[in-house]
Amino acid sequence: MKDNIDRRVYRCPICTLETPHEIIGHLGGMYGICCTHCRNGSLVWEDELHIYQLRWEDELRDIMQELST
Ligand SMILES: [Zn+2]
């Protein structure tokens, strides 16, 4: 288990799936991420990654609320 690897949910531009992406490094505000599905690397701005994560968490919260009502 490699628990030290940071993962963020992001829409992979290569396989177009919403999957967790491993953070492999960053340079300033630019992050190098690796898709856990197709193993392709992408470059993404930190802000974009952060916005995507927030949107995804919101969606998840909505789903959970729908399930509990
Ligand atoms: Zn992918």
N, CA, C, O and the ligand as a Tripos MOL2 file, in Angstrom:
@<TRIPOS>MOLECULE
protein
  277   275    70     0     0
PROTEIN
NO_CHARGES

@<TRIPOS>ATOM
      1 N           0.8380   -1.2130    0.0000 N.3       1 MET1
      2 CA          0.0000    0.0000    0.0000 C.3       1 MET1
      3 C           0.8670    1.2550    0.0000 C.2       1 MET1
      4 O           1.7320    1.4340    0.8580 O.2       1 MET1
      5 N           0.6180    2.1070   -0.9700 N.am      2 LYS2
      6 CA          1.3620    3.3680   -1.0380 C.3       2 LYS2
      7 C           0.4170    4.5040   -0.6510 C.2       2 LYS2
      8 O          -0.1230    5.2070   -1.5050 O.2       2 LYS2
      9 N           0.2360    4.6600    0.6300 N.am      3 ASP3
     10 CA         -0.7070    5.6590    1.1210 C.3       3 ASP3
     11 C          -0.1900    7.0870    1.0300 C.2       3 ASP3
     12 O          -0.9410    8.0500    1.1860 O.2       3 ASP3
     13 N           1.1060    7.2020    0.7750 N.am      4 ASN4
     14 CA          1.6930    8.5420    0.7130 C.3       4 ASN4
     15 C           1.4170    9.2560   -0.6090 C.2       4 ASN4
     16 O           1.7010   10.4460   -0.7430 O.2       4 ASN4
     17 N           0.8620    8.5280   -1.5940 N.am      5 ILE5
     18 CA          0.5700    9.1530   -2.8820 C.3       5 ILE5
     19 C          -0.7620    9.9060   -2.7990 C.2       5 ILE5
     20 O          -1.8000    9.3490   -2.4430 O.2       5 ILE5
     21 N          -0.6870   11.1800   -3.1370 N.am      6 ASP6
     22 CA         -1.8700   12.0240   -3.1160 C.3       6 ASP6
     23 C          -2.6960   11.7690   -4.3760 C.2       6 ASP6
     24 O          -2.1580   11.7120   -5.4820 O.2       6 ASP6
     25 N          -3.9940   11.6180   -4.1960 N.am      7 ARG7
     26 CA         -4.8670   11.3820   -5.3530 C.3       7 ARG7
     27 C          -5.9830   12.4070   -5.4020 C.2       7 ARG7
     28 O          -6.5370   12.7980   -4.3740 O.2       7 ARG7
     29 N          -6.3010   12.8310   -6.6050 N.am      8 ARG8
     30 CA         -7.4040   13.7640   -6.8140 C.3       8 ARG8
     31 C          -8.2770   13.2400   -7.9390 C.2       8 ARG8
     32 O          -7.7900   12.7270   -8.9460 O.2       8 ARG8
     33 N          -9.5740   13.3810   -7.7420 N.am      9 VAL9
     34 CA        -10.4860   12.9930   -8.8080 C.3       9 VAL9
     35 C         -10.4590   14.0680   -9.8910 C.2       9 VAL9
     36 O         -10.5940   15.2590   -9.6120 O.2       9 VAL9
     37 N         -10.2840   13.6230  -11.1180 N.am     10 TYR10
     38 CA        -10.2040   14.5410  -12.2390 C.3      10 TYR10
     39 C         -10.6710   13.8210  -13.4990 C.2      10 TYR10
     40 O         -10.5870   12.5970  -13.5940 O.2      10 TYR10
     41 N         -11.1690   14.6020  -14.4750 N.am     11 ARG11
     42 CA        -11.6030   13.9910  -15.7230 C.3      11 ARG11
     43 C         -10.3930   13.8680  -16.6320 C.2      11 ARG11
     44 O          -9.8530   14.8650  -17.1110 O.2      11 ARG11
     45 N          -9.9800   12.6380  -16.8590 N.am     12 CYS12
     46 CA         -8.7910   12.3820  -17.6640 C.3      12 CYS12
     47 C          -9.0060   12.8360  -19.1050 C.2      12 CYS12
     48 O          -9.9850   12.4400  -19.7370 O.2      12 CYS12
     49 N          -8.1040   13.6620  -19.6290 N.am     13 PRO13
     50 CA         -8.2550   14.1230  -21.0210 C.3      13 PRO13
     51 C          -7.9420   13.0250  -22.0390 C.2      13 PRO13
     52 O          -8.2740   13.1680  -23.2160 O.2      13 PRO13
     53 N          -7.3220   11.9560  -21.6140 N.am     14 ILE14
     54 CA         -6.9510   10.8760  -22.5330 C.3      14 ILE14
     55 C          -8.0800    9.8480  -22.6560 C.2      14 ILE14
     56 O          -8.5410    9.5640  -23.7610 O.2      14 ILE14
     57 N          -8.5290    9.2850  -21.5130 N.am     15 CYS15
     58 CA         -9.5760    8.2620  -21.5630 C.3      15 CYS15
     59 C         -10.9560    8.8350  -21.2080 C.2      15 CYS15
     60 O         -11.9550    8.1170  -21.2390 O.2      15 CYS15
     61 N         -11.0030   10.1270  -20.8730 N.am     16 THR16
     62 CA        -12.2220   10.8910  -20.5500 C.3      16 THR16
     63 C         -13.0630   10.2900  -19.4150 C.2      16 THR16
     64 O         -14.2720   10.5130  -19.3500 O.2      16 THR16
     65 N         -12.4260    9.5400  -18.5370 N.am     17 LEU17
     66 CA        -13.1320    9.0100  -17.3820 C.3      17 LEU17
     67 C         -12.8230    9.8620  -16.1530 C.2      17 LEU17
     68 O         -11.7300   10.4120  -16.0190 O.2      17 LEU17
     69 N         -13.8010    9.9600  -15.2660 N.am     18 GLU18
     70 CA        -13.5670   10.6260  -13.9910 C.3      18 GLU18
     71 C         -12.9560    9.6130  -13.0460 C.2      18 GLU18
     72 O         -13.6500    8.7600  -12.4910 O.2      18 GLU18
     73 N         -11.6750    9.7140  -12.8740 N.am     19 THR19
     74 CA        -10.9630    8.7440  -12.0570 C.3      19 THR19
     75 C         -10.0140    9.4620  -11.0990 C.2      19 THR19
     76 O          -9.6560   10.6180  -11.3240 O.2      19 THR19
     77 N          -9.6090    8.7790  -10.0360 N.am     20 PRO20
     78 CA         -8.5700    9.3750   -9.1880 C.3      20 PRO20
     79 C          -7.2560    9.4590   -9.9740 C.2      20 PRO20
     80 O          -6.8750    8.5210  -10.6760 O.2      20 PRO20
     81 N          -6.5920   10.5730   -9.8440 N.am     21 HIS21
     82 CA         -5.3040   10.7710  -10.4990 C.3      21 HIS21
     83 C          -4.2290   10.9160   -9.4310 C.2      21 HIS21
     84 O          -4.4030   11.6260   -8.4400 O.2      21 HIS21
     85 N          -3.1390   10.2420   -9.6490 N.am     22 GLU22
     86 CA         -2.0200   10.3650   -8.7170 C.3      22 GLU22
     87 C          -1.2530   11.6470   -9.0080 C.2      22 GLU22
     88 O          -0.9410   11.9640  -10.1560 O.2      22 GLU22
     89 N          -0.9630   12.3620   -7.9510 N.am     23 ILE23
     90 CA         -0.1330   13.5650   -8.0990 C.3      23 ILE23
     91 C           1.3200   13.1000   -8.1510 C.2      23 ILE23
     92 O           1.8360   12.5400   -7.1830 O.2      23 ILE23
     93 N           1.9710   13.3320   -9.2800 N.am     24 ILE24
     94 CA          3.3430   12.8520   -9.3960 C.3      24 ILE24
     95 C           4.3680   13.9720   -9.1960 C.2      24 ILE24
     96 O           5.5650   13.7150   -9.0640 O.2      24 ILE24
     97 N           3.8920   15.1910   -9.1760 N.am     25 GLY25
     98 CA          4.8000   16.2950   -8.9120 C.3      25 GLY25
     99 C           4.1850   17.6070   -9.3070 C.2      25 GLY25
    100 O           3.1610   17.6450   -9.9880 O.2      25 GLY25
    101 N           4.8090   18.6830   -8.8810 N.am     26 HIS26
    102 CA          4.3000   19.9850   -9.3120 C.3      26 HIS26
    103 C           5.4140   20.9950   -9.4590 C.2      26 HIS26
    104 O           6.4640   20.9050   -8.8210 O.2      26 HIS26
    105 N           5.1490   21.9600  -10.3220 N.am     27 LEU27
    106 CA          6.0970   23.0260  -10.5910 C.3      27 LEU27
    107 C           5.3040   24.3210  -10.4950 C.2      27 LEU27
    108 O           4.5450   24.6660  -11.4000 O.2      27 LEU27
    109 N           5.4880   25.0280   -9.3960 N.am     28 GLY28
    110 CA          4.6710   26.2070   -9.1610 C.3      28 GLY28
    111 C           3.2270   25.7980   -9.0210 C.2      28 GLY28
    112 O           2.9090   24.9480   -8.1890 O.2      28 GLY28
    113 N           2.3330   26.3820   -9.8160 N.am     29 GLY29
    114 CA          0.9090   26.0560   -9.7350 C.3      29 GLY29
    115 C           0.4970   24.9650  -10.6980 C.2      29 GLY29
    116 O          -0.6850   24.6340  -10.7990 O.2      29 GLY29
    117 N           1.4680   24.4020  -11.4110 N.am     30 MET30
    118 CA          1.1830   23.3620  -12.4070 C.3      30 MET30
    119 C           1.4690   21.9810  -11.8200 C.2      30 MET30
    120 O           2.5460   21.7270  -11.2810 O.2      30 MET30
    121 N           0.4740   21.0930  -11.9390 N.am     31 TYR31
    122 CA          0.6230   19.7560  -11.3770 C.3      31 TYR31
    123 C           0.7460   18.7010  -12.4580 C.2      31 TYR31
    124 O           0.0440   18.7410  -13.4690 O.2      31 TYR31
    125 N           1.6420   17.7620  -12.2340 N.am     32 GLY32
    126 CA          1.7310   16.5910  -13.0890 C.3      32 GLY32
    127 C           0.9120   15.4920  -12.4500 C.2      32 GLY32
    128 O           1.1890   15.0810  -11.3230 O.2      32 GLY32
    129 N          -0.1050   15.0060  -13.1690 N.am     33 ILE33
    130 CA         -0.9740   13.9770  -12.6120 C.3      33 ILE33
    131 C          -0.9870   12.7620  -13.5240 C.2      33 ILE33
    132 O          -0.7720   12.8650  -14.7310 O.2      33 ILE33
    133 N          -1.2430   11.6140  -12.9200 N.am     34 CYS34
    134 CA         -1.2360   10.3640  -13.6650 C.3      34 CYS34
    135 C          -2.5630    9.6430  -13.4470 C.2      34 CYS34
    136 O          -2.9500    9.3580  -12.3140 O.2      34 CYS34
    137 N          -3.2490    9.3540  -14.5440 N.am     35 CYS35
    138 CA         -4.5390    8.6770  -14.4960 C.3      35 CYS35
    139 C          -4.3660    7.2490  -13.9830 C.2      35 CYS35
    140 O          -3.5080    6.5170  -14.4760 O.2      35 CYS35
    141 N          -5.1760    6.8440  -12.9930 N.am     36 THR36
    142 CA         -5.0630    5.4930  -12.4470 C.3      36 THR36
    143 C          -5.7470    4.4700  -13.3530 C.2      36 THR36
    144 O          -5.6380    3.2640  -13.1300 O.2      36 THR36
    145 N          -6.4550    4.9580  -14.3800 N.am     37 HIS37
    146 CA         -7.1390    4.0440  -15.3000 C.3      37 HIS37
    147 C          -6.2690    3.7300  -16.5290 C.2      37 HIS37
    148 O          -5.9780    2.5680  -16.8090 O.2      37 HIS37
    149 N          -5.8610    4.7770  -17.2540 N.am     38 CYS38
    150 CA         -5.0920    4.5450  -18.4860 C.3      38 CYS38
    151 C          -3.5910    4.7800  -18.2940 C.2      38 CYS38
    152 O          -2.7990    4.5310  -19.2020 O.2      38 CYS38
    153 N          -3.2060    5.2590  -17.1070 N.am     39 ARG39
    154 CA         -1.8070    5.4860  -16.7510 C.3      39 ARG39
    155 C          -1.1300    6.5780  -17.5930 C.2      39 ARG39
    156 O           0.0970    6.6510  -17.6480 O.2      39 ARG39
    157 N          -1.9250    7.4100  -18.2370 N.am     40 ASN40
    158 CA         -1.3480    8.5250  -18.9750 C.3      40 ASN40
    159 C          -1.1740    9.7300  -18.0520 C.2      40 ASN40
    160 O          -1.9710    9.9650  -17.1440 O.2      40 ASN40
    161 N          -0.1350   10.4630  -18.3090 N.am     41 GLY41
    162 CA          0.1310   11.6540  -17.5190 C.3      41 GLY41
    163 C          -0.4770   12.8870  -18.1510 C.2      41 GLY41
    164 O          -0.5750   12.9800  -19.3740 O.2      41 GLY41
    165 N          -0.8870   13.8320  -17.3250 N.am     42 SER42
    166 CA         -1.4130   15.1020  -17.8190 C.3      42 SER42
    167 C          -0.8500   16.2310  -16.9630 C.2      42 SER42
    168 O          -0.4020   16.0190  -15.8370 O.2      42 SER42
    169 N          -0.8850   17.4270  -17.5240 N.am     43 LEU43
    170 CA         -0.5060   18.6040  -16.7660 C.3      43 LEU43
    171 C          -1.7530   19.4340  -16.5250 C.2      43 LEU43
    172 O          -2.5440   19.6670  -17.4390 O.2      43 LEU43
    173 N          -1.9220   19.8750  -15.3000 N.am     44 VAL44
    174 CA         -3.1300   20.6170  -14.9630 C.3      44 VAL44
    175 C          -2.7930   21.7000  -13.9400 C.2      44 VAL44
    176 O          -1.9210   21.5260  -13.0890 O.2      44 VAL44
    177 N          -3.5020   22.8180  -14.0460 N.am     45 TRP45
    178 CA         -3.2930   23.8870  -13.0760 C.3      45 TRP45
    179 C          -3.9180   23.4990  -11.7430 C.2      45 TRP45
    180 O          -4.9610   22.8480  -11.6950 O.2      45 TRP45
    181 N          -3.2660   23.9060  -10.6710 N.am     46 GLU46
    182 CA         -3.7390   23.5940   -9.3220 C.3      46 GLU46
    183 C          -5.1780   24.0670   -9.1090 C.2      46 GLU46
    184 O          -5.9900   23.3540   -8.5190 O.2      46 GLU46
    185 N          -5.4870   25.2700   -9.5910 N.am     47 ASP47
    186 CA         -6.8350   25.8330   -9.4230 C.3      47 ASP47
    187 C          -7.8840   24.9360  -10.0640 C.2      47 ASP47
    188 O          -8.9450   24.6830   -9.4940 O.2      47 ASP47
    189 N          -7.5610   24.4600  -11.2670 N.am     48 GLU48
    190 CA         -8.4710   23.6230  -12.0210 C.3      48 GLU48
    191 C          -8.7550   22.3180  -11.2670 C.2      48 GLU48
    192 O          -9.8880   21.8420  -11.2050 O.2      48 GLU48
    193 N          -7.6930   21.7680  -10.7060 N.am     49 LEU49
    194 CA         -7.7730   20.5340   -9.9330 C.3      49 LEU49
    195 C          -8.6210   20.7510   -8.6790 C.2      49 LEU49
    196 O          -9.4340   19.9080   -8.3010 O.2      49 LEU49
    197 N          -8.4090   21.8920   -8.0560 N.am     50 HIS50
    198 CA         -9.1130   22.2240   -6.8190 C.3      50 HIS50
    199 C         -10.6020   22.4260   -7.0950 C.2      50 HIS50
    200 O         -11.4440   21.9160   -6.3560 O.2      50 HIS50
    201 N         -10.9280   23.1620   -8.1480 N.am     51 ILE51
    202 CA        -12.3220   23.4220   -8.5300 C.3      51 ILE51
    203 C         -13.0200   22.1080   -8.8580 C.2      51 ILE51
    204 O         -14.1720   21.8930   -8.4810 O.2      51 ILE51
    205 N         -12.3140   21.2400   -9.5590 N.am     52 TYR52
    206 CA        -12.8990   19.9610   -9.9410 C.3      52 TYR52
    207 C         -13.2080   19.1180   -8.7120 C.2      52 TYR52
    208 O         -14.2630   18.4890   -8.6250 O.2      52 TYR52
    209 N         -12.2810   19.1140   -7.7670 N.am     53 GLN53
    210 CA        -12.4350   18.3580   -6.5250 C.3      53 GLN53
    211 C         -13.6510   18.8560   -5.7370 C.2      53 GLN53
    212 O         -14.4280   18.0610   -5.2080 O.2      53 GLN53
    213 N         -13.8050   20.1870   -5.6650 N.am     54 LEU54
    214 CA        -14.9280   20.7780   -4.9270 C.3      54 LEU54
    215 C         -16.2510   20.4060   -5.5780 C.2      54 LEU54
    216 O         -17.2140   20.0640   -4.8920 O.2      54 LEU54
    217 N         -16.2930   20.4740   -6.9120 N.am     55 ARG55
    218 CA        -17.5020   20.1740   -7.6600 C.3      55 ARG55
    219 C         -17.8840   18.7030   -7.4600 C.2      55 ARG55
    220 O         -19.0580   18.3580   -7.3210 O.2      55 ARG55
    221 N         -16.8670   17.8600   -7.4500 N.am     56 TRP56
    222 CA        -17.0800   16.4300   -7.2890 C.3      56 TRP56
    223 C         -17.6060   16.1230   -5.8910 C.2      56 TRP56
    224 O         -18.4900   15.2830   -5.7240 O.2      56 TRP56
    225 N         -17.0560   16.8090   -4.8850 N.am     57 GLU57
    226 CA        -17.5060   16.6140   -3.5060 C.3      57 GLU57
    227 C         -18.9480   17.0810   -3.3360 C.2      57 GLU57
    228 O         -19.7200   16.4680   -2.6000 O.2      57 GLU57
    229 N         -19.3080   18.1670   -4.0190 N.am     58 ASP58
    230 CA        -20.6850   18.6640   -3.9890 C.3      58 ASP58
    231 C         -21.6390   17.6300   -4.5660 C.2      58 ASP58
    232 O         -22.6960   17.3600   -3.9940 O.2      58 ASP58
    233 N         -21.2630   17.0570   -5.6930 N.am     59 GLU59
    234 CA        -22.0890   16.0490   -6.3580 C.3      59 GLU59
    235 C         -22.2820   14.8440   -5.4490 C.2      59 GLU59
    236 O         -23.3760   14.2910   -5.3390 O.2      59 GLU59
    237 N         -21.2020   14.4570   -4.8110 N.am     60 LEU60
    238 CA        -21.2280   13.3090   -3.9080 C.3      60 LEU60
    239 C         -22.1700   13.5740   -2.7370 C.2      60 LEU60
    240 O         -22.9120   12.6930   -2.3040 O.2      60 LEU60
    241 N         -22.1240   14.8130   -2.2340 N.am     61 ARG61
    242 CA        -22.9670   15.2010   -1.1080 C.3      61 ARG61
    243 C         -24.4460   15.1430   -1.5180 C.2      61 ARG61
    244 O         -25.3000   14.6950   -0.7530 O.2      61 ARG61
    245 N         -24.7250   15.6070   -2.7440 N.am     62 ASP62
    246 CA        -26.0990   15.5650   -3.2610 C.3      62 ASP62
    247 C         -26.6000   14.1300   -3.3640 C.2      62 ASP62
    248 O         -27.7410   13.8360   -3.0050 O.2      62 ASP62
    249 N         -25.7590   13.2550   -3.8470 N.am     63 ILE63
    250 CA        -26.1240   11.8570   -4.0000 C.3      63 ILE63
    251 C         -26.4180   11.2380   -2.6320 C.2      63 ILE63
    252 O         -27.3980   10.5120   -2.4650 O.2      63 ILE63
    253 N         -25.5580   11.5350   -1.6600 N.am     64 MET64
    254 CA        -25.7370   11.0100   -0.3150 C.3      64 MET64
    255 C         -27.0410   11.4920    0.2990 C.2      64 MET64
    256 O         -27.7290   10.7440    0.9930 O.2      64 MET64
    257 N         -27.3720   12.7530    0.0360 N.am     65 GLN65
    258 CA        -28.6050   13.3350    0.5670 C.3      65 GLN65
    259 C         -29.8250   12.6730   -0.0640 C.2      65 GLN65
    260 O         -30.8150   12.3900    0.6110 O.2      65 GLN65
    261 N         -29.7360   12.4330   -1.3660 N.am     66 GLU66
    262 CA        -30.8350   11.7730   -2.0730 C.3      66 GLU66
    263 C         -31.0660   10.3700   -1.5340 C.2      66 GLU66
    264 O         -32.2020    9.9070   -1.4410 O.2      66 GLU66
    265 N         -29.9860    9.7060   -1.1850 N.am     67 LEU67
    266 CA        -30.0800    8.3380   -0.6740 C.3      67 LEU67
    267 C         -30.6720    8.2940    0.7300 C.2      67 LEU67
    268 O         -31.3340    7.3260    1.1020 O.2      67 LEU67
    269 N         -30.4310    9.3380    1.4980 N.am     68 SER68
    270 CA        -30.8760    9.3230    2.8960 C.3      68 SER68
    271 C         -32.3070    9.8410    3.0490 C.2      68 SER68
    272 O         -32.8830    9.7370    4.1320 O.2      68 SER68
    273 N         -32.8910   10.3980    1.9770 N.am     69 THR69
    274 CA        -34.2670   10.9160    2.0920 C.3      69 THR69
    275 C         -35.2890    9.8730    1.6090 C.2      69 THR69
    276 O         -36.4920   10.1310    1.6310 O.2      69 THR69
    277 ZN         -7.0680    8.1620  -18.2760 Zn       70 ZN70
@<TRIPOS>BOND
     1     1     2 1
     2     2     3 1
     3     3     4 2
     4     3     5 am
     5     5     6 1
     6     6     7 1
     7     7     8 2
     8     7     9 am
     9     9    10 1
    10    10    11 1
    11    11    12 2
    12    11    13 am
    13    13    14 1
    14    14    15 1
    15    15    16 2
    16    15    17 am
    17    17    18 1
    18    18    19 1
    19    19    20 2
    20    19    21 am
    21    21    22 1
    22    22    23 1
    23    23    24 2
    24    23    25 am
    25    25    26 1
    26    26    27 1
    27    27    28 2
    28    27    29 am
    29    29    30 1
    30    30    31 1
    31    31    32 2
    32    31    33 am
    33    33    34 1
    34    34    35 1
    35    35    36 2
    36    35    37 am
    37    37    38 1
    38    38    39 1
    39    39    40 2
    40    39    41 am
    41    41    42 1
    42    42    43 1
    43    43    44 2
    44    43    45 am
    45    45    46 1
    46    46    47 1
    47    47    48 2
    48    47    49 am
    49    49    50 1
    50    50    51 1
    51    51    52 2
    52    51    53 am
    53    53    54 1
    54    54    55 1
    55    55    56 2
    56    55    57 am
    57    57    58 1
    58    58    59 1
    59    59    60 2
    60    59    61 am
    61    61    62 1
    62    62    63 1
    63    63    64 2
    64    63    65 am
    65    65    66 1
    66    66    67 1
    67    67    68 2
    68    67    69 am
    69    69    70 1
    70    70    71 1
    71    71    72 2
    72    71    73 am
    73    73    74 1
    74    74    75 1
    75    75    76 2
    76    75    77 am
    77    77    78 1
    78    78    79 1
    79    79    80 2
    80    79    81 am
    81    81    82 1
    82    82    83 1
    83    83    84 2
    84    83    85 am
    85    85    86 1
    86    86    87 1
    87    87    88 2
    88    87    89 am
    89    89    90 1
    90    90    91 1
    91    91    92 2
    92    91    93 am
    93    93    94 1
    94    94    95 1
    95    95    96 2
    96    95    97 am
    97    97    98 1
    98    98    99 1
    99    99   100 2
   100    99   101 am
   101   101   102 1
   102   102   103 1
   103   103   104 2
   104   103   105 am
   105   105   106 1
   106   106   107 1
   107   107   108 2
   108   107   109 am
   109   109   110 1
   110   110   111 1
   111   111   112 2
   112   111   113 am
   113   113   114 1
   114   114   115 1
   115   115   116 2
   116   115   117 am
   117   117   118 1
   118   118   119 1
   119   119   120 2
   120   119   121 am
   121   121   122 1
   122   122   123 1
   123   123   124 2
   124   123   125 am
   125   125   126 1
   126   126   127 1
   127   127   128 2
   128   127   129 am
   129   129   130 1
   130   130   131 1
   131   131   132 2
   132   131   133 am
   133   133   134 1
   134   134   135 1
   135   135   136 2
   136   135   137 am
   137   137   138 1
   138   138   139 1
   139   139   140 2
   140   139   141 am
   141   141   142 1
   142   142   143 1
   143   143   144 2
   144   143   145 am
   145   145   146 1
   146   146   147 1
   147   147   148 2
   148   147   149 am
   149   149   150 1
   150   150   151 1
   151   151   152 2
   152   151   153 am
   153   153   154 1
   154   154   155 1
   155   155   156 2
   156   155   157 am
   157   157   158 1
   158   158   159 1
   159   159   160 2
   160   159   161 am
   161   161   162 1
   162   162   163 1
   163   163   164 2
   164   163   165 am
   165   165   166 1
   166   166   167 1
   167   167   168 2
   168   167   169 am
   169   169   170 1
   170   170   171 1
   171   171   172 2
   172   171   173 am
   173   173   174 1
   174   174   175 1
   175   175   176 2
   176   175   177 am
   177   177   178 1
   178   178   179 1
   179   179   180 2
   180   179   181 am
   181   181   182 1
   182   182   183 1
   183   183   184 2
   184   183   185 am
   185   185   186 1
   186   186   187 1
   187   187   188 2
   188   187   189 am
   189   189   190 1
   190   190   191 1
   191   191   192 2
   192   191   193 am
   193   193   194 1
   194   194   195 1
   195   195   196 2
   196   195   197 am
   197   197   198 1
   198   198   199 1
   199   199   200 2
   200   199   201 am
   201   201   202 1
   202   202   203 1
   203   203   204 2
   204   203   205 am
   205   205   206 1
   206   206   207 1
   207   207   208 2
   208   207   209 am
   209   209   210 1
   210   210   211 1
   211   211   212 2
   212   211   213 am
   213   213   214 1
   214   214   215 1
   215   215   216 2
   216   215   217 am
   217   217   218 1
   218   218   219 1
   219   219   220 2
   220   219   221 am
   221   221   222 1
   222   222   223 1
   223   223   224 2
   224   223   225 am
   225   225   226 1
   226   226   227 1
   227   227   228 2
   228   227   229 am
   229   229   230 1
   230   230   231 1
   231   231   232 2
   232   231   233 am
   233   233   234 1
   234   234   235 1
   235   235   236 2
   236   235   237 am
   237   237   238 1
   238   238   239 1
   239   239   240 2
   240   239   241 am
   241   241   242 1
   242   242   243 1
   243   243   244 2
   244   243   245 am
   245   245   246 1
   246   246   247 1
   247   247   248 2
   248   247   249 am
   249   249   250 1
   250   250   251 1
   251   251   252 2
   252   251   253 am
   253   253   254 1
   254   254   255 1
   255   255   256 2
   256   255   257 am
   257   257   258 1
   258   258   259 1
   259   259   260 2
   260   259   261 am
   261   261   262 1
   262   262   263 1
   263   263   264 2
   264   263   265 am
   265   265   266 1
   266   266   267 1
   267   267   268 2
   268   267   269 am
   269   269   270 1
   270   270   271 1
   271   271   272 2
   272   271   273 am
   273   273   274 1
   274   274   275 1
   275   275   276 2
@<TRIPOS>SUBSTRUCTURE
     1 MET1         2 RESIDUE 1 A MET
     2 LYS2         6 RESIDUE 1 A LYS
     3 ASP3        10 RESIDUE 1 A ASP
     4 ASN4        14 RESIDUE 1 A ASN
     5 ILE5        18 RESIDUE 1 A ILE
     6 ASP6        22 RESIDUE 1 A ASP
     7 ARG7        26 RESIDUE 1 A ARG
     8 ARG8        30 RESIDUE 1 A ARG
     9 VAL9        34 RESIDUE 1 A VAL
    10 TYR10       38 RESIDUE 1 A TYR
    11 ARG11       42 RESIDUE 1 A ARG
    12 CYS12       46 RESIDUE 1 A CYS
    13 PRO13       50 RESIDUE 1 A PRO
    14 ILE14       54 RESIDUE 1 A ILE
    15 CYS15       58 RESIDUE 1 A CYS
    16 THR16       62 RESIDUE 1 A THR
    17 LEU17       66 RESIDUE 1 A LEU
    18 GLU18       70 RESIDUE 1 A GLU
    19 THR19       74 RESIDUE 1 A THR
    20 PRO20       78 RESIDUE 1 A PRO
    21 HIS21       82 RESIDUE 1 A HIS
    22 GLU22       86 RESIDUE 1 A GLU
    23 ILE23       90 RESIDUE 1 A ILE
    24 ILE24       94 RESIDUE 1 A ILE
    25 GLY25       98 RESIDUE 1 A GLY
    26 HIS26      102 RESIDUE 1 A HIS
    27 LEU27      106 RESIDUE 1 A LEU
    28 GLY28      110 RESIDUE 1 A GLY
    29 GLY29      114 RESIDUE 1 A GLY
    30 MET30      118 RESIDUE 1 A MET
    31 TYR31      122 RESIDUE 1 A TYR
    32 GLY32      126 RESIDUE 1 A GLY
    33 ILE33      130 RESIDUE 1 A ILE
    34 CYS34      134 RESIDUE 1 A CYS
    35 CYS35      138 RESIDUE 1 A CYS
    36 THR36      142 RESIDUE 1 A THR
    37 HIS37      146 RESIDUE 1 A HIS
    38 CYS38      150 RESIDUE 1 A CYS
    39 ARG39      154 RESIDUE 1 A ARG
    40 ASN40      158 RESIDUE 1 A ASN
    41 GLY41      162 RESIDUE 1 A GLY
    42 SER42      166 RESIDUE 1 A SER
    43 LEU43      170 RESIDUE 1 A LEU
    44 VAL44      174 RESIDUE 1 A VAL
    45 TRP45      178 RESIDUE 1 A TRP
    46 GLU46      182 RESIDUE 1 A GLU
    47 ASP47      186 RESIDUE 1 A ASP
    48 GLU48      190 RESIDUE 1 A GLU
    49 LEU49      194 RESIDUE 1 A LEU
    50 HIS50      198 RESIDUE 1 A HIS
    51 ILE51      202 RESIDUE 1 A ILE
    52 TYR52      206 RESIDUE 1 A TYR
    53 GLN53      210 RESIDUE 1 A GLN
    54 LEU54      214 RESIDUE 1 A LEU
    55 ARG55      218 RESIDUE 1 A ARG
    56 TRP56      222 RESIDUE 1 A TRP
    57 GLU57      226 RESIDUE 1 A GLU
    58 ASP58      230 RESIDUE 1 A ASP
    59 GLU59      234 RESIDUE 1 A GLU
    60 LEU60      238 RESIDUE 1 A LEU
    61 ARG61      242 RESIDUE 1 A ARG
    62 ASP62      246 RESIDUE 1 A ASP
    63 ILE63      250 RESIDUE 1 A ILE
    64 MET64      254 RESIDUE 1 A MET
    65 GLN65      258 RESIDUE 1 A GLN
    66 GLU66      262 RESIDUE 1 A GLU
    67 LEU67      266 RESIDUE 1 A LEU
    68 SER68      270 RESIDUE 1 A SER
    69 THR69      274 RESIDUE 1 A THR
    70 ZN70       277 GROUP 0 **** ****
